[in-house]
Amino acid sequence: MLNHPNIVRLLAYCYEQEQLLIPYKEKHIFAPRTIRVLCFEYMKNGSLDQYIEDASSGLSWHGRYQIIKGISEGLRYLHEGLKTPIIHMNLKPSNILLDHNMIPKIADFGLRRLVGEGNARCMGTIAYMSPEFIERQIISHKCDIYSLGVIIIKLITGERLYSGHFDMSSDRFIELAHEEWRERLQKTLNGMSLEGYSQQIKKCLEIAFKCVELDRHERPSIGDIIDRLNETETLIPEEVRAVHTRIDSTHSELLEVHPQELYFPFMLKGRCEAMSSCSLQLKNRGDNRVAFMLVASNPDRYLTRKPLCGIVPPRCVYTLSLTMLQQTASTSSSDSSDFFTLYTTAVGQHDLLDVPKDVVSVEYDYFFKKVQKMPGARDKVQVATLKVICDRRPATKSIGRSSSPEDGQLHTSPITMT
């Protein structure tokens, strides 16, 4: 049985045979019927094809890179981690499933090829098929490498830019994609962080174009691809990687946080811009109560200056509505000093009950400081940093925008998940 974090896990199966009495030529006969059922783990976020978007929208670069890395790790397991290697032969976005943490898992082994390289006929999706298979039905590990390259290109650039890459050189295509991503990254990053991520995007595209070489012998092995991906990670400053590690840890262990970049859309009114709101959703899929405290780095910019605190019950969703006060037209759209820090920790049934509203932020601050002083506090308190972006595009571009500041800062009625 296949067992890897980036391969969809088979939970159970059913194989049943029975005899059915059916009419046949004016009489009844017994006919055998076989029932085969496979039960796989549930993948909440569906398939990757739903997330193929341009650089200007959709998943962040960090999210896309983690998907690229996860698919590659899963493919290495199939190609190099098994006694009998598997060639998938139908690798495409609709066969890459995403769990509730957006971890990619390869699915659909109905067209897989065990061992050997050779010739065969099978069905697949032509856009992801290697030329040697289309023309001569040659099957090898390099067929999957070609498919991986197409997936990486589409995941980074979206369908629009990808559809035009046949009319330009690979260098020109990489240059255009790199420019689009740099424009987006400039809204949230600067200095070494911006340069590091920009170079990582460029190198990932270069890897992808090596994967789609017409000559299969020129394509890298999956081991070489992962080595090169690992090298790109050294381009990112260590402190920035640490922030993403904390965010991923919070996301997977206690709460799902969405979005992780807070966009505040503004409409210009005279020399100032009107107040703007953005929603932040916290999902608790576990069985424990989770306490949170959301602290602004620049509290004077927001309608509520005190930290937002609360408890997310098990299997529930909390929505926070954050309102930024009026800004002048000269306010920077991306101020590296403006962010929110989200602290979360699992709490007992009797912790933080009936806290008076006028001292709630003081009580929570004291509680988190107490937990952080306990042995093993690093594992008990999770920390995520959420970047703030003042977006001057039309308000329809906002994520979960509230209709008005009077909607409040915190929706205190949790929604139970079914």
C-alpha positions in Angstrom: 0.0 0.0 0.0 1.2 3.5 -0.9 2.1 5.6 2.1 3.4 9.2 1.7 2.2 12.6 2.8 1.8 13.7 -0.8 -0.1 10.6 -2.0 -3.9 10.3 -1.4 -4.3 7.6 1.2 -6.4 4.5 0.7 -8.6 4.0 3.8 -10.6 0.9 2.8 -11.8 -1.2 0.0 -14.7 -3.5 -0.9 -14.6 -6.5 -3.2 -17.9 -8.4 -3.4 -19.4 -11.0 -5.7 -23.0 -12.0 -6.0 -25.3 -14.0 -8.3 -28.2 -12.1 -9.8 -31.3 -13.6 -11.2 -32.0 -11.8 -14.5 -34.4 -12.4 -17.4 -32.8 -13.7 -20.6 -34.6 -14.9 -23.7 -38.0 -15.5 -22.0 -36.4 -17.3 -19.0 -34.3 -16.4 -16.0 -30.7 -17.1 -15.4 -28.1 -16.4 -12.8 -25.4 -13.9 -13.8 -22.4 -12.9 -11.7 -21.9 -9.4 -10.6 -18.7 -8.0 -9.0 -18.7 -4.8 -6.9 -15.4 -3.0 -6.3 -15.3 0.1 -4.1 -12.2 2.1 -3.0 -12.5 4.5 -0.1 -9.9 7.3 0.0 -9.3 10.1 2.5 -11.5 13.1 2.2 -9.8 16.1 0.5 -11.6 19.2 1.6 -10.2 21.8 -0.8 -10.9 19.8 -4.0 -8.5 19.6 -6.9 -5.7 21.9 -8.0 -7.4 22.9 -11.3 -9.7 25.2 -9.2 -6.7 27.2 -8.1 -5.0 27.9 -11.5 -5.0 31.7 -11.6 -2.8 34.5 -12.8 0.0 35.9 -10.7 -2.2 39.0 -9.9 -4.7 37.0 -7.9 -5.4 33.7 -6.2 -2.9 31.8 -4.1 0.2 33.6 -2.7 3.6 32.6 -4.0 4.4 30.8 -0.8 1.2 28.7 -1.2 2.0 27.9 -4.8 5.6 27.0 -4.0 4.5 24.6 -1.3 2.1 22.9 -3.8 4.9 22.6 -6.3 7.3 21.1 -3.7 4.6 18.7 -2.4 3.7 17.3 -5.9 7.4 16.8 -6.6 7.9 15.0 -3.3 5.0 12.7 -4.1 6.3 12.0 -7.6 9.8 11.2 -6.2 8.1 8.6 -3.9 6.4 7.0 -6.9 9.6 7.0 -9.1 12.3 6.3 -6.6 10.8 5.4 -3.2 9.2 2.1 -4.1 10.6 -1.4 -4.7 8.5 -1.4 -7.9 8.5 2.1 -9.3 5.2 3.6 -10.5 4.8 5.8 -13.6 1.6 7.8 -13.1 0.9 8.7 -16.8 -2.0 10.9 -16.0 -0.6 13.7 -13.9 -2.6 16.9 -14.2 -4.2 19.5 -11.9 -7.5 17.6 -11.6 -5.6 14.6 -10.2 -3.8 16.7 -7.6 -6.1 17.0 -4.6 -5.7 19.4 -1.7 -6.5 18.7 1.9 -7.8 21.2 4.5 -4.2 22.5 4.9 -3.7 22.9 1.2 -1.2 20.1 1.2 -1.2 18.5 -2.3 -1.7 14.8 -2.8 -1.4 12.9 -6.0 -4.5 10.8 -6.9 -6.0 8.7 -9.7 -3.6 5.8 -10.3 -6.1 4.1 -12.7 -3.7 4.7 -15.6 -0.5 4.1 -13.7 2.3 2.0 -15.2 4.3 -0.4 -13.0 8.0 -0.8 -13.7 9.6 -0.7 -16.9 9.9 1.7 -19.7 8.3 0.5 -22.9 5.4 1.0 -25.3 1.8 0.9 -24.5 -1.5 2.6 -25.2 -3.5 4.4 -22.6 -5.8 7.4 -22.3 -4.9 10.7 -20.6 -5.1 14.5 -21.1 -3.3 15.6 -24.2 -2.2 19.0 -22.8 -0.1 17.2 -20.2 1.1 14.3 -22.4 4.8 14.2 -23.4 5.4 14.4 -27.2 7.1 10.9 -27.3 4.0 9.3 -25.9 1.6 11.2 -28.2 3.7 10.3 -31.3 5.2 6.9 -30.5 3.4 5.7 -27.3 6.7 5.6 -25.5 6.2 5.3 -21.7 8.9 6.3 -19.2 9.5 8.2 -16.0 10.2 11.3 -18.2 6.5 11.3 -19.2 5.6 12.2 -15.7 8.4 14.8 -15.6 6.9 16.5 -18.7 3.5 16.6 -17.0 5.0 18.1 -13.9 6.6 20.8 -15.9 3.3 21.8 -17.5 1.6 21.8 -14.1 4.3 24.1 -12.6 4.1 26.6 -15.4 0.3 26.8 -15.2 0.3 27.0 -11.4 2.8 29.9 -11.5 1.4 31.9 -14.5 -2.3 30.9 -14.9 -4.0 29.8 -18.1 -4.0 33.2 -19.8 -0.2 33.6 -19.9 0.4 29.9 -20.4 -1.8 29.8 -23.5 0.4 32.4 -25.1 3.8 30.8 -24.4 3.8 28.9 -27.6 4.3 32.1 -29.5 7.4 33.3 -27.7 10.7 32.0 -26.5 11.0 30.4 -23.0 13.3 33.3 -21.9 10.7 35.9 -22.9 7.9 34.0 -21.2 9.9 33.7 -18.0 10.6 37.4 -18.2 6.9 38.3 -18.5 5.8 35.9 -15.7 8.6 37.2 -13.5 7.5 40.8 -14.0 3.9 40.0 -13.1 4.9 38.3 -9.9 7.3 41.0 -9.0 4.5 43.6 -9.3 2.4 41.5 -6.8 5.3 40.8 -4.4 6.2 44.5 -4.2 2.9 45.1 -2.4 3.9 43.0 0.6 7.7 42.7 0.4 10.8 44.8 0.1 14.6 44.5 0.2 16.2 41.0 0.4 12.8 39.3 0.8 11.5 40.7 -2.5 14.7 39.8 -4.3 14.8 36.3 -2.8 11.2 35.4 -3.8 11.6 37.0 -7.2 14.6 34.8 -7.9 12.9 31.7 -6.6 10.0 32.3 -9.0 12.3 32.7 -11.9 14.3 29.6 -11.1 11.1 27.5 -10.6 10.1 28.5 -14.1 13.5 27.6 -15.5 13.1 24.2 -13.8 9.7 23.8 -15.4 10.9 24.5 -18.9 13.7 21.9 -18.5 10.9 19.5 -17.6 9.1 20.1 -20.9 12.1 19.6 -23.2 11.0 17.9 -26.4 13.9 15.4 -26.0 13.0 13.3 -23.0 16.7 12.6 -22.3 17.2 16.3 -21.7 14.6 16.4 -18.9 15.9 16.2 -15.3 15.0 13.3 -13.0 12.6 14.0 -10.1 15.6 13.8 -7.7 17.4 16.5 -9.6 14.2 18.7 -9.6 13.9 18.5 -5.8 17.6 19.3 -5.3 17.1 22.4 -7.4 13.9 23.4 -5.5 15.8 23.0 -2.3 18.5 25.3 -3.6 15.9 28.0 -4.4 14.8 28.0 -0.7 18.2 29.3 0.3 17.4 32.5 -1.6 14.8 33.5 1.0 16.1 35.2 4.2 15.9 32.8 7.2 13.8 35.2 9.2 11.1 35.3 6.5 11.1 31.5 6.2 10.6 31.3 9.9 7.5 33.5 9.6 6.0 31.1 7.1 6.9 28.1 9.3 5.0 29.7 12.1 2.0 30.4 9.9 2.0 26.8 8.6 2.3 25.4 12.1 -0.7 27.5 13.3 -2.7 26.6 10.2 -2.2 22.8 10.6 -2.3 22.4 14.4 -4.9 24.8 15.8 -6.8 27.1 13.5 -7.1 27.5 9.8 -6.5 31.2 9.1 -7.9 32.9 5.9 -6.7 35.0 4.4 -3.0 35.3 5.5 -2.6 38.7 3.7 -5.2 41.3 4.8 -6.4 43.5 2.0 -8.0 46.8 2.8 -9.6 48.4 -0.3 -9.9 52.2 -0.3 -11.9 54.6 -2.3 -10.6 58.2 -2.5 -12.8 60.9 -1.1 -11.2 64.3 -1.5 -7.7 64.3 0.0 -8.5 61.3 2.3 -9.7 57.8 1.8 -12.8 56.4 3.4 -12.6 53.7 6.1 -12.3 50.2 4.9 -13.0 46.8 6.4 -11.6 43.3 5.8 -12.7 39.9 7.3 -10.5 37.3 8.8 -11.9 33.8 9.3 -10.6 31.4 11.9 -11.7 27.7 11.6 -11.3 25.2 14.4 -11.5 21.7 13.0 -10.2 20.1 16.2 -11.9 18.9 19.4 -10.3 21.5 21.7 -11.4 25.0 22.5 -8.8 27.4 21.0 -8.1 30.9 22.5 -6.8 33.6 20.2 -5.5 37.1 20.5 -5.0 39.3 17.4 -2.6 42.2 18.0 -2.0 45.1 15.5 1.5 46.4 15.1 0.0 49.9 14.5 -3.2 49.9 16.6 -3.9 53.7 16.1 -4.7 52.9 12.4 -7.8 50.8 13.4 -11.2 51.4 14.7 -10.6 49.1 17.7 -7.2 49.8 19.2 -7.2 47.0 21.7 -6.3 43.4 20.8 -9.2 41.2 19.6 -9.6 38.2 21.7 -11.9 35.2 21.9 -12.5 31.5 22.0 -13.2 29.3 18.9 -15.2 26.3 20.1 -14.5 22.8 18.6 -15.7 22.4 15.0 -16.7 26.1 14.7 -15.8 29.1 12.6 -15.1 32.7 13.9 -15.1 35.7 11.7 -13.3 38.9 12.7 -14.1 42.2 11.0 -11.2 44.6 11.0 -11.8 48.2 10.1 -9.0 50.6 9.2 -9.5 54.3 9.8 -9.4 57.0 7.1 -6.0 57.3 5.4 -4.4 60.1 3.4 -3.8 59.6 -0.3 -0.1 59.5 0.4 -0.3 56.4 2.7 1.9 53.6 1.4 0.0 50.7 0.0 2.5 48.3 1.5 4.0 49.4 4.8 6.3 46.6 6.1 5.7 47.8 9.7 2.0 47.3 9.5 0.9 43.7 10.3 -1.2 41.7 12.7 0.2 39.0 15.0 -2.2 36.1 15.8 -1.5 34.1 19.0 -3.4 30.9 19.5 -3.4 28.1 22.1 -5.6 25.2 23.1 -7.4 25.8 26.4 -9.4 23.7 28.9 -13.1 23.7 29.4 -12.9 26.1 32.3 -10.3 28.5 31.1 -11.2 32.1 30.1 -14.9 31.8 31.0 -17.2 34.8 31.6 -14.4 37.3 31.2 -15.8 40.9 31.6 -15.8 42.8 28.3 -14.0 45.8 29.7 -11.0 43.8 30.8 -11.0 41.0 28.1 -7.8 42.1 26.4 -6.0 42.4 29.7 -7.1 38.9 30.8 -6.1 37.3 27.5 -2.7 39.1 27.5 -2.1 37.8 31.0 -3.2 34.3 30.1 -1.0 34.0 27.0 2.0 35.4 28.9 1.4 32.8 31.6 1.2 30.0 29.0 4.4 31.2 27.3 6.3 30.9 30.6 5.3 27.2 31.0 7.6 24.4 30.1 7.2 23.5 26.4 5.5 26.8 25.6 6.9 26.8 22.1 4.6 23.9 21.3 1.6 25.3 23.2 1.4 28.8 21.7 1.3 29.2 18.0 2.1 32.5 16.3 1.2 33.7 12.8 2.1 37.1 11.2 -0.6 38.5 8.8 0.6 41.2 6.4 -1.6 44.3 5.9 -2.1 45.7 2.4 -3.9 49.0 1.6 -5.3 48.2 -1.8 -6.5 51.1 -3.9 -8.2 49.0 -6.5 -12.1 49.1 -6.7 -13.8 47.9 -3.6 -15.1 44.9 -5.4 -11.6 43.4 -5.2 -11.8 43.1 -1.4 -11.8 39.9 0.5 -14.7 39.5 2.7 -15.3 43.3 3.0 -17.9 44.4 5.5 -20.6 46.8 4.4 -19.7 49.3 7.1 -17.6 49.8 10.2 -20.7 49.6 12.3 -20.8 45.9 11.4 -18.5 45.5 14.4 -15.0 44.3 15.1 -15.9 40.7 16.1 -18.7 38.5 15.2 -19.1 36.7 18.5 -21.5 34.0 17.4 -19.4 31.1 16.1 -20.8 29.0 13.2 -20.7 25.3 13.8 -19.2 23.3 11.0 -21.0 20.3 9.7 
